[in-house]
């Protein structure tokens, strides 16, 4: 008995020591001295080129950039690549029942019918505003639409206009959830603020992939957001600006603008031709000098006027005008010094093109699609860069995710008002689909599927050839591994299947050619064949 007690005591002590030994460290085990000094090691150094700006300065910069036709076209192409569009009616987004409600149950059938009915009502509202919402979202990081709804029919309208410009709306968030908006009534004389709820204003929020340095108001500086575990305990703060495709290209766009303006100004300066004349007036009285100089100026002015008349198709085209300059001996000779502003070397656009390539790389767009079609092939016709670009596909995914989140929110509001029923995010009975023939991500996926199908067909043909040759399991496996590049396990399974197939066919041929023995009829033979186990071979139906 004492031995048992001692054994149990030692076992418990060993387990306790093992638990103490294997206890993992936590954040509370960090040296307190380092914790005091660590606040001076966190954060990043503020570069002068990325100094914090106000919300108005950031949005003003992006608005100015969108006035550039190349930037505007590139952003529009991103939206087109993401949304696609039906070739007949132009619809970009479609609502269909989710696979979870496509069963045979009564509840699934009821939800499926409701989704199909409401899709005809909500889909046109989204399609009318999808392009505008997405274009504003990738430009400013957020876009908004005023929701019009009724307690009986649900959502019946969505307005995306100047009143819902992102610069006029301030969203407020608690944690990661949008709880409301402040909207500036710009047309009001007193600049009144309208407070709206998420049921009144639809928000398309792009993922915040990059941090945009911005000025924080003093009233929000002392709020802590990471210390809370429960979202409802987090402070309500204004949403920071971010998510725009334009932020990474602000500097390249400025360089392109400066280079382009410099080239244009130099080209205009080269178009203005000037000539400097010298006259020998030695020995000429002062009065005669003034008269001679005035007459020469009149001749040059008449010359310019006749050129302007010639541009208009006047009589200057059909005659010759003579200008007489009197002179005495070698005096009063007019000599041309030349144009001091004339360039001796041609204009160089290499700096402009370098900046344009940086700009196109930051936009994720080929230069051939935004005004430089003579450089490379691309676009909807040839499909070179528009369909296969990894940058196009990556940004298309971000745009579609943001639009789907907004669409789910709009559909939830409509469903709740009409049916007084709400769902969690992972239980929506509907889903959003895009017309995949004209968007980059789906086109790339279809291309991959076609390549896989072609590879499968070629592999199947090779296996059929090995079957007809009947080389044996080891040789077949060798060919499958070395020539077709299959891994060993897969090649082994295919070689075994070919070997069993050959044995089954041989057994079938042997059974058809044999003569029944005495005392054994045909029915007994058929019964024996039917009694063969499946792993012994395949029958004729399987072969077909």
ABEGO torsion letter per residue (X at the ends): XAAAAAAAAAAAAAAAAAAAAABBBBAAABBAAAAAAAAAABEBBBBAAABBBBAAAAAAAAAAAAABAAAAAAAAAAAAAAAEEBAAAGBABBBBBBAAAABABAAAAAAAAAAAAAAAAAAAAAAAAAAAAAAAAAAAGBBBBBBBBBAAAEBABBBBBAAABAAABBBBBBEABBAEBBBBBAABAAGBBBBBBAAABBBBBBBBABBBBBBBBAAAAABBAAABABAAABBBBBBBBEGBAAAAAAAAAAAAAAAAAAAAAAAAAAABBBBBBBBBABGBBAAAAAAAAAAAAAAAAAAAAAAAAAAAGBAAAABBBBBBBBBBEABGBBBBAEBAABBABBBBAAAAAAAAAAAAAAAGBBAAAAGBAAABBEEAAAGAAAAABAAAAAAAAAAAAAAAAAAAAAAAAAAAAAAGBBBBAAABABBBBBBAAABAAAAAAAAAAAAAAAAAAAAAAAAAAAAAAGAEAAAAAAAAAAAAGBBAAAAAAAAAAAAAAAAAAAAAAAAAABBBBBGBBAAAAAAAAAABBAAAEBBAAAAX
